[in-house]
Amino acid sequence: MLGWVVMFLVVALIAGILGFTGIMAASAEIAKIIFFIFIILFIISFIVNLFRR
């Protein structure tokens, strides 16, 4: 999932350099959403792993 975040950030950077601001904003927003989903799932799995032991 973190790979998707990096991919969308790279797309956003390239689009920003080339002047495609609409694509840049959309890619950055998708990357942000996926990153927060990753963080939430990581915290949940960490807590579950603590209780499982």
Secondary structure, DSSP 8 states (H G I E B T S, - for coil): -HHHHHHHHHHHHHHHHHT-HHHHHHHHHHHHHHHHHHHHHHHHHHHHHHHH-
